Amino acid sequence: MNNEIWFKRVLWSYMPCHWKGWAVLAAVVSFGVSSIFVGTQVAKLVGRPDLAQWAFLLIFVFVGIALHIAKRHSEDN
C-alpha cells in the first residue's frame, strides 16, 4: 500500500507540503491545546491545582502522535 506524501523531511523535522498535512497539524495542535486547557480547569475545579502540571505532559503524547503520522506520510518512509 502506497501512502500519500503529506510531509517533506527538512533537516531533522517534517514540514507539511499537502493540505492534508496542514489539516493533521492543525488537528493535533488544536486538540492538544484544548485538552491541556480542559485538564487544567478540571484539576482546579476538583480542588487540586497541583495536578494541573500533569496536563502539560500531554504535549509529549501529541508530539509523538504527530511525528508518527508525519513519518508514515513522508517520502522517506
Secondary structure, 3 states (H helix, E strand, C coil): CCCCCCEEEECCEEEECCHHHHHHHHHHHHHHHHHHHHHHHHHHHHCCHHHHHHHCCHHHHHHHHHHHHHHHCECCC
